[in-house]
């Protein structure tokens, strides 16, 4: 392989001329012939026995070119890109330019990363809200911790009361007929949660284990299932279990069980510190969003459309991965929602544009301000990824190139530079 030439053919578009010598190309054509010969029906020859020259005479001299080029490109094209020094952002559009006894010349048309500028990025205005964590917010967090530590106790000596957890069967009827979704066995419900139709849970209070009873309610006029909206219904119910949630007391013993602290005061102080840290990060993120919107508006230069398309496809892949974590695949999701990959890409397009523009702007700022990633920065980022995914550090380093880590570190420094050099108004 030899890179013959690199030419400008449009805004952020280049054409590479790649020479493949005759011996290499001929060898791949011969492999393509052997692989495909059985597919050709040639009069006078048994299937799979026709000579290559005969097939080429009947079907054209280039009958095996496509397969040969496809076999060569995975090695030749990356080498040509590397030799050109271009930062390619698209798949190549390959054509045959010339072919003779010396070899074949291919052209690869590609889009490259644009050299944009940012007209203004220092002193941009943004607002943030002063962080103040109230005692009520701390108490709410403590309450959540107590609820998580609560245990349930079976109740067998009394009827159900408000806030009890009941395990029961129900079978619903409208106009004397069962309806879809109106039946369940051993359903768990906290009385007073408002999970069921208004009035349903109130009628369960006072009922005992093993008791059969009817609950009579009327579906709300705005009920999501139109065939049931506004209609009276009767649910035949049977209670199997009654449970009560026992929430532990907030004392030093509880604190020692659930944290590294010894006293309630220390525990609450730590919660307040963590809530403060999270709130500060949230405000930083809001500031960053404002600044990025403004800095993206100050971009000067043309960005290839393919970069937005590629990022939208990345967004769809990320979404597919999130669906998998939730136990659903993309095909099933699209079936139930009526979506297609194209409609999803359209939905993600604004996000994709924001991410592409933001990355390019931050890369420009980093270069303009001479921001770099030290070895210490890179190692710290590797460690952060290893901790986040609970992976061994060596495996993370083997999976992610240090150049990619360095690029992300530099972009992060640029975002911090942008915030540190902004005119931020703090609202009390």
ABEGO torsion letter per residue (X at the ends): XBBABBBBAEBGBBBBBBBBBAAAAAAAAAAAAAAAAAABBBBGBBBGABBAAAAAAAAEAAAAAAAAAAAAAAAAAAAAAAAAGBBBABBBBBBBABBBAAEBBBBBBBBBBBBBBBABABGBBBBBBBBBBBAAAAAAAAAAAAAAABBBBBBAABBBBBGBBBBBBBBBBBGGBBBBGABBBGBBBBBGAGABBBGAAAAABGBBBGBBBBBBBBBBAABABAAABGBBBBBBBBBABBBBBBBBBBBAAAAAAABABABAAAAAAAAAAAAAAAAAAAAAAAAAAAAAAAAAAABBEBBBAAAAAAAAAAAAAAAAAAAAAAGBBAAAAAAAAGBBAAAAAAAAAAAAAAAAAAAAAAAAAAAAAGBBBBAAAAAAAAAAAAAAAGBBAAAAAAABBAAAAAAAAAAAAAAAAAAAABBBBBBX
